[in-house]
Amino acid sequence: MTNKRIGFIGVGLMGHGMAKNIVEKGFPLTVLGHRNRQPVDDLVKRGAKEAKDVAALVGASDVVFLCVTGSPQVEDLVYRKGGILESVGSGQIVVDTSTSQRSSTLRMAEDFKAKGARLVDAPLTRTPMPGSRTATSITNDANSSSRVNRRTCSRFSRQTTCIPISPTPP
């Protein structure tokens, strides 16, 4: 199986370690620059490419990972002019590892579905661990794309668990 092209937005404390493991495992990686240049420069030295903006990152990726603070930041990346939703194409996957609000995630998932793309909610647990895989990822993706997501997530997660999530809470 050919490695998917990965885009990564949010290479701070958690994201840098995740992205580092992805690029070191042979996945083509594109990252979005950040005001803290150290993590970006480190990833570029390891073989990642740096995108000039969100649209360029999405265009260079099969799967886009988001590792930002929460719903307001995710929504900004998704809905801004030149953002992810405007740039995404049919068949692409966006994986949100942020701690996002359920209502926001469900709304964005419907918006991506309308464009033929898929949003996967994969929040992280635990803390970064230097020199090792950084987190546990819990994903709601229990359909055919889960093989791709589990394979990619396993490059940075100690454990990946797929839990199907219904649109309405119990």
Long-range contacts (C-beta under 8 A, 24 or more apart in sequence): 1-151, 3-27, 3-28, 4-62, 4-63, 4-148, 4-152, 5-30, 5-60, 5-61, 5-62, 5-63, 6-30, 6-61, 6-62, 6-63, 6-64, 6-65, 6-152, 7-31, 7-32, 7-51, 7-57, 7-58, 7-60, 7-61, 7-63, 7-64, 7-65, 8-32, 8-48, 8-64, 8-65, 8-67, 9-54, 9-57, 9-64, 9-65, 9-66, 9-67, 9-68, 9-77, 10-34, 10-65, 10-66, 10-67, 10-68, 10-97, 10-98, 11-39, 11-40, 11-43, 11-67, 12-36, 12-39, 12-67, 13-128, 14-67, 14-97, 14-124, 14-128, 14-134, 14-135, 15-39, 15-65, 15-67, 15-97, 16-42, 16-43, 17-128, 17-129, 17-130, 17-133, 17-134, 17-156, 18-65, 18-67, 18-97, 18-134, 18-135, 18-156, 19-43, 19-48, 19-65, 19-156, 20-46, 21-133, 21-134, 21-155, 21-156, 22-152, 22-155, 22-156, 23-47, 23-48, 25-155, 27-152, 27-155, 30-56, 30-57, 30-60, 30-61, 31-57, 32-57, 53-82, 54-80, 54-82, 54-83, 54-84, 54-87, 55-82, 55-83, 55-86, 55-87, 58-84, 58-87, 58-88, 58-92, 59-87, 61-92, 62-91, 62-92, 62-93, 63-92, 63-93, 63-94, 63-95, 63-148, 63-149, 63-152, 64-88, 64-92, 64-93, 64-94, 64-95, 65-95, 65-97, 65-152, 66-94, 66-95, 66-96, 66-97, 66-98, 67-97, 67-98, 67-124, 68-98, 69-98, 69-99, 70-98, 70-99, 70-100, 70-101, 71-98, 71-100, 71-101, 71-104, 71-105, 73-98, 74-98, 74-100, 74-104, 74-108, 75-104, 75-108, 78-108, 78-111, 85-111, 85-112, 85-115, 88-112, 88-115, 88-117, 89-115, 89-116, 89-117, 90-115, 90-116, 90-117, 91-116, 91-117, 92-117, 92-118, 93-117, 93-118, 93-119, 93-120, 93-145, 93-148, 93-149, 94-118, 94-119, 94-120, 95-119, 95-120, 95-122, 95-139, 95-149, 95-152, 95-153, 96-120, 96-121, 96-122, 96-123, 97-122, 97-123, 97-124, 97-135, 97-137, 98-123, 99-123, 99-124, 102-169, 106-167, 118-145, 120-145, 120-149, 121-165, 122-149, 122-153, 124-157, 126-158, 132-158, 133-157, 133-158, 134-158, 136-160, 136-161, 137-161, 138-163, 139-163, 140-164, 140-165
